[in-house]
Amino acid sequence: MVHFVDSLTNPIKISMKKLTTLLLICSVWLFSNCNKPNKDDPAAQAQTTIEALINNPWKIDRITDVSGNVINTNSLPTESRAMFGVDIQFNEDKTVRAIDPTSKLVVNGGSWDFLDNQQTLDIDVSQLKGKFPIVKLERSRMVLRNKIMFQGIGFDVNLELVPSL
């Protein structure tokens, strides 16, 4: 009879073990997803955008037309070429600095702000001054739309920036 009772309780123990394991897995999954930002939450999205901007200094990698074709640097106006070769550091206090990458000296400074529900980056630094629509802003790449005047004609271009490490 002991054998019979033991066989009756074993399936229950096995089922309880499986149930306990399943509950444990569900609990871990639930708690691991609690701190993830909600992509629909504007405040969380704004914080992520700011973090991507201020995370590291940026440098202009290239300038392209709106189709993505690279524009030869030598054919750019002098003021556009001047921003190549400096690191651009956006700070949380809404200041921005242009830093010489070799000497690490600040060569220029000013301010920045988001406009249009974080769709436009307003930069106030000589040689990089204006309201730039944001095409892409991620930790590894930033693309800003700009209008360049060349020989009296305005062209829409993309300023493609990468982290300066």
HELIX and SHEET records of a PDB file:
HELIX    1   1 VAL A    2  SER A   32  1                                  31    
HELIX    2   2 PRO A   42  ILE A   54  1                                  13    
HELIX    3   3 THR A   73  SER A   75  5                                   3    
HELIX    4   4 THR A   78  ARG A   81  1                                   4    
SHEET    1   A 8 TRP A  58  ASP A  65  0                                        
SHEET    2   A 8 ILE A 153  PRO A 163 -1                                        
SHEET    3   A 8 ARG A 141  PHE A 150 -1                                        
SHEET    4   A 8 LEU A 128  GLU A 138 -1                                        
SHEET    5   A 8 THR A 120  VAL A 125 -1                                        
SHEET    6   A 8 VAL A 106  LEU A 115 -1                                        
SHEET    7   A 8 THR A  95  ILE A  99 -1                                        
SHEET    8   A 8 ASP A  87  PHE A  90 -1                                        
END                                                                             
